[in-house]
Amino acid sequence: MNSYEEITYNSDLVREIFGNLCIDKTRLPSSGLSSIGLPSFVGEWLLDKIVPGSGTLTSTELEKVNNFIKKAFPRKDDRNEIIFDLTQGEIRKLIALMQVRIRLEQGGKTIPEPLAQIPALNLTECIISTEIVERYKILLRQGIWGKITLAMLPEGKVEVMDFEPFQCSQVDLQAYAECRAKFNTQQWRDLIFCSMGFNPQHPSYDREAKTWILARLLSLVEPNYHVIELAPKGTGKSFFFENISSKVSLISGGKVTPAQLFINGKTKEVGLLGRHQVVVLDEVQSLTFDNPEEVIGPLKNYLASGRYNRSGFAEISSDCGLVMLANIELDEQLQPRKEDNLIANLPKFFSETALLDRLYGIIPGWKIPKFQREMVANQVGLKMDFFGEALLSLRQDNRFMSYAKQHTHFEKNVKVRDEDAILKSAAGFLKILYPHLELTLMDYERDCLEPACKLRQAIRNSQYYLDDEFKQLGREIYVEAK
């Protein structure tokens, strides 16, 4: 069944099929947890542990949550108090993000021990057993939120005695696909939309707006998926990326250094592109580099090949996707002022067609309504930690790309990079909407291929405007399902 007629969201069906993997999305906004800096994937996990249930939190539940948070969630100014308690022989249990680093010393004769970092407390050299690190190797990459048990060793060093991660670690994709088969296409689309934190029944979210919001998921389900979203302020561009997973890193405006992105020459620490699954650069219209050539060259290489090197270090491979979010000026009809060249107001390096060509598309964020309070999800959706892991787990499944290649026909004016971009986007939409791969050719064309073409057509339009070389191919990209 693939009807697009208006239907009522069926929270009972979601509960019946997904059981404890779903949550009433009204729980988190009513808890106040988001206002203290907890991302949704942590907040929902906590609520389900402390006060499981449905509906907005009662005063008794709120009190229980607040008491727990006061005791367990540290602020930076709690650092001295926590360290004092540890020196008095107390054991403290905290909720925070933790990372582990191995510091290599030149000519060192002993194998260095791992050191844990807890950014919320500005602790950088906590002793941690290799057994904990072996159990949760994600600590060595972008780190992970969890319950941390701390103690003080006799020599005055802080030790991580135990660690319990919050994020779902493994997803059974076969079971996930079987669950998808129990929903029709519109029910599933709305479930995914709700799980992102948006209200699928809000009248402003028509089918097109939902499609472009769902396009934000492409960088999670597809490895090395690089895209720009251009939108006016207030459409919730960064809202989802801040809350989905610790494997997604959001950097807001200002300066970005080569050490941040690639590798730190002093500490030899691998940068964000080598540690995360998705890196999101917010407010890129105000992005600056001290030495642009040190960033743009390696970045172009990375966008094309998934590899980079810097300062003589060995080449690093990564499947991290790069998402760039930028504000755009609209006219009185709420359309881009410079529709032929959408990247006109972005930093100058975006006008280099070689860089632009390496991006898979431009998400038309001006077609997404401005975010208002009543647009927050209030139905039952997938828990954010499970949802994020399910999306990321789909990255390595090649069946979706095979389907896209088999069912897509390109005309002669389509370049190889255009083909690759459209196939990658179409495969991504397949993973999001049809993880069970049961669909008709019409479903594929409407829900996957058409939006994939529109994403890439926006790149071609800017190339056509900026460089005469692209005018030889014609402006329109012609593709059809077969």
N, C-alpha and C positions, 0 to 999 in steps of 0.2 A: 504494500500500500504506500503510495507516494503522493497523497493529496496535500495541497497547500492551502486548503480552506482553513478559516480560523477555527482553532480547537482550544478547549480548555486544558490548561497544564495539569497533568495527572501525577500529583505527588505520591499518591498511594501506589501507583505502578512503579515509580522509582524506588520506593521503600521495599516493595515486594521483590524486585529483581536484584537490587544492589545491597539490601540489608544494612549491615554496619559500615559499609563503605560510603554511605550517603549521610547527609546532615541537613536539618532545617536551616536554610540560609538566613533566617531572621535571628538566629541565636547570636552570631558574632556581632552584628551592629548594635544589638541591645546590651552587649556585655561591657562595652567601653575598652576592650582589649586593644583594638586598633589604635586608639588615641595614645597608648603608651609605647608605640613603636613595634608591636608584635605583628609580623606578617600573618596573613590569613591562614596559611598552611600550618602555622604554629598555634594560632588562636583557636582554630576549629578542633585541632587535636586535643588541646587543653580542655576545652569545654566538654568534649565528649568523655574525657576522663573524670573531670571534676563534677559536672552537672549534666549528665546525659538527659536528653528529653527533646521536646519540641516546643515551638512558640517562643515569644520573647521571654527573657529571663525574669523570674519572679524576684521580689525583694530578698527573699531568703537565699535564692541561688546567687544573686548579685553579691550579697554579703560573703557567701562562701568563696566566690571567685576572687573578690577583693582581698580577703584575708590570705588566700593562697598567694596572690600576686605580691602583696606586701612582704611576705616571707621569702618568696622564691625568685622574684624577678628583680635583678640588680640594676641600679642606676650608676652612672659613673661616679657620683659623689658618695656612693656606698663603699667604695674601694677600701678606704682606710679602716672603716668599721669592720668589714669582712676580714681583712688581714689581721686586725687586732683579735677578733674572735678565734681565728685560726692559731694565733700565737698562744692563746689560752687553752689550747688543746681541743677546741670545739671542731666538729665536722659540719661544714655548711653545704647544703644542697641548693643549687641555683638552676635557673632556666636561662640559657644564653646560647649564642652561636659560638662554636669552638672550631679552631683550625689547628693543624699540626704541621710543623716545619722541621726539616732536617738541615742543620747548619753544617756545611762542609768547610773544613779548614785545610788550607794547603799544607801538604806534607804531614798531615796528622797521622799518628801511628795507631790510634784507636778508632774503632767505628763509632761515630757520634750517636748519642741517644736522641730520640725524637723529643721535641719540645712543643707543648701545647700553648696556644694563644687564645685568650678570651677578650676580644676587643671591647666589650661593654665595660670591663673593669680595667682596661689598659694593662692586662697581665700578658707578658710575652714569652716567659721562660718557665712554664710550669712543667714539672716532671710528669711524664705519662708512660705507662707500661707499653711495651711493644705488642702485648697481647690485645689491649684495647684497640691499638692502631690496626693490627691485623684484622680484627673483627669488623672495623668500620674504616676501610681504606679511603672512603670519600673525605675523611678528615684531612687527608694529604692534598686534596684538590681544593675545592672551594669552601670546605668546612661544612658543618651541619649543626642545626639547632638540636638541643636535647637537654636532659636533666643531668647536671654535672655535680659530682660529689667531690668536694675539696677538703684537704687536710694539710697540716704543716709538718714537714719532716724535721728531725732533730737539728739538721744543719741549717735550718731557716729557709728552705725552699718550699714553694707551694706544690703540692702533688694532686693530680687528678686520680682519685681512688677508683671511681666508677663513672660510667657514662651510659645513658639510655637515649638513643636518638628518637626524634619525633617523626621523621619522614618515613613514609612507606618505602621499603627498600626493593621490593620485587613485585612485579605485576604479571599475572598469568594472562598473556595476550589472547590465548585461545578462549579462556573463560570470558574475557572482556568482549571478544567478538560474538560469543554466544549470547551475552547479555544484549548487545546491540541488535541482534536478530529479533528480539522480543518487542522492539519499538518500531513504529513506522518512521519515515524520514523526518517528518516535521516534529514528531515527539522527540526524536534523538537530537535534532538541531537545537530545539529549545532546552533540552537537558544540558547540552554542552554550553549553551549560552548562559543558562542559570548557574552552572558550575563555575563559570568565569566570574560570577558575581553580579551579572546584569539580569534585570527583570524581563523575561521573554514576552510577557503579556502587556508591557507598556505600549500604548498606541503609537508612540513616536518611533518604535523599533520595527520598521517594516522589513520585508525580506532582504532588500538591498543593504540596509544598514546592518542587519545581522550578519550578512555575508562578509562585509568589510571588517566587522569586529572579530568574526571567526578567523579572518585572514591573519590576525595577530598571533594565532597559534602555529602558523606555518613554520616559523623558525624553531619551534619546539619539536615538531614531528619530523622535520626534514633536517638532516645534518648539513652544515655549511650553507644554511639558507640566509641570504643577505638581502635586506629590504629597507626602504624608507617609508615612513608614514608621514604625510603632510596633512595637517588639520589645524583649525583655529583652536585657541585655548579652550580648555574645559570639556573636551570630549572623552576624557578618561584614558588618554594615550598610555600614561605610565602606570595607572592604577592596577591593571592586571599583572604587569611584569614585576611590580614591587611585592606581589603577594603570592605568586605561584610556587616558587621553589628557591632554595638556596643555590641551586645550580644555574640560576639566572641572576646576572649582576647588572644593576642599573647605575649608570654614572650620569649625574646631572650637570649640564652645561659647563662653561668655563674652559679651562685648559686640560688637555689630555696629553700625557707624556709617553714617549716610546717605552719607558720603563714600566709604566702602568699597563700598556697594551701588550707588549711583546716579552721583554725580559729585562730585569734590572741588572745592569752591568756590574754594580758594586756588590749586591747581595747574591747574585746569580739566581734569584728567584724568578720562576716563570711567571709571566704576566697574565692578565685576565683572559686573553684569547686562548691561552694554553691550559687554563684551569676550569673554565666554565663551559656549559653547553650553549648558553646564549649570553651575549653581552649587548646591553641596550644603552645607546648614547642618547640621552634626553637633551632637548633644547639645542639641537645641533646648529640652528641658525646663529647661535652665539659661540660656537666652538672655535677655539684657537690653538695653534701649536707654536711653541717657541722656535722649533726648527722643522718646518713643514716637510722638507725633503726626507728627514729622518723617519717620518711617520708615513707619508703618502706612498713612497716606494715600497717598503715592506708590506704596507696594507694592500696595495694593488696586487702584489705577489700572493698574499694570503687569500684574498677574495677569489683569485683565479685558481689557486692550487690547493688551498687548505694547509699550506706550509709557510714558515717564515724563519729567517735567521737574522741575527743582529750582533754587532760588535764581536764577530769572530766566534760566536757560540755555535754549537752543533744545531743543525736544522731541527725545528720543532713542528710536528704535525698535530693538527687539531680538527675536530668536527664542529667547533663552536660557530654558531650563527651570529651575524652582526645585524642588529636592528637599530635604525636611526630614526628618531622622532623629532619633528620640527614643526613650528607654527607657520602658518601660511596666511597671507592677506586675502580676504574675500571681497567681492563687490556687493552692490545692493541686492543682487539676486542670489547671494551666498555661493557664488562660483569663484574660482581662483581668478585673480586680476590678470595673471599672465598664464593663460591656459595652455599656450603653445610651449612655454618653457617653465614648467612647474618649479624647477630648482633655481629660478632666477635670484631669489633672495637668500640662498644658502651661501656658505663660504665659497670663495673662488675655485677651490680645488674640485668642487662638485661639477664644475663646468667642463672638466677634462673628460671627453667622451670615453676614453679608455677606462677611467674609473667607473663612470656611469654604466658602461656596458657590462661590468662585472656584477652589477646588482640585478636581482631577479624581478624586481617590480617596485612600483610606487602605490602604496595603499591610499585611496582617495578619502582621507579622513574628513573632508568637508561634507561627505555624504552620511556622516554619523552625527546624530543629534547631540547637542550639548548635554552633559551629564547633570541630572538633577537628583535630589534625594529619593524621590519615588521610583527612580530607575534602578535602585539597588534590588537585587534578587530577594524575593520573599517566599520562594517555594523550596521544595526539597531538591538539592543538587548533590553532586559527588563531592566528597570531602576534598579540599584543595590539595592535601599531600598526596592522596591516591590519584587524583586527577592529573596533577603535574607529572607524577611518575609514569602513569599510563601513556601520556602524550610522548614523553621522552623515550619510553621503551619502544615506541613504534619506529624510531629513527632507523634502525638497522634492518627493517623488514623490506626486502627488495621486490616483493610481489606487486606492490602498488605502482612502482616505476615500470615494471614489466607490463602491467595492465595499461598504463598511460601510453607507453610506446606502441603497444599493439593496437590501440583504439584511437590514435591521433594521426591525422594526415596534414602535412605542411605543404604550402605552395612554394614555388621556386624562389620567391623573393625573401624567404625567411632564412636568416643567418643561423649558423650553428649555435651561437650564444642565445639567440632568440628561442630556438628549439629547446635547448637545455633548460632555459628559465621557465618556459611554459610547461614542459614535462614535469619539472621539479615542483612547480606550484600545483599542477593538476594532481600529481601523486600525493602531495600534502593534503589537499582538500579531500581526496579519497580516504586518507588515514583518519581525518577528522570526522567525516560524515558517514563513511562506509567501511569501518574497520573489519567488517565481516566479508567485504568484497562481493556482496550480493546486490546487484543493481542492473538497470537497463542501460542501453546506450544513450537513451534520452536523459536519464538521471546523470550520467557521466558528463554529457554535453552541458546540461543546464547548471549543475551544482559544482562542477570541477573545472571543465575546460574553458567555459566562457569567462568566469572570474580570473582564471589563470592568464588568459589572453589580455584581459583588460589591465591587469597588473603590469604586464610586459609592454603593452601598447603605450602606456604612459612614459616608459623609458624611451621607446622609439620616437615618440613625439618630440621629446627634448633633444635627442640626438639629431633628428631631422632639422630642428631649428638651429642647433649649434654648429653643425658640421656638414659641409656640402657633400662629403663622401657618402653620407647616409641617404642623401636625396636620390642617388642612383637606384636605390632599392625600392623607392616609393614609400609612402608614409604608412599605409595600412599593412598590418600583418594578417595574412589569410590562413586560417586553420579550420579544420572541421573534424568532427568525430567520425570514425569509420567502423 
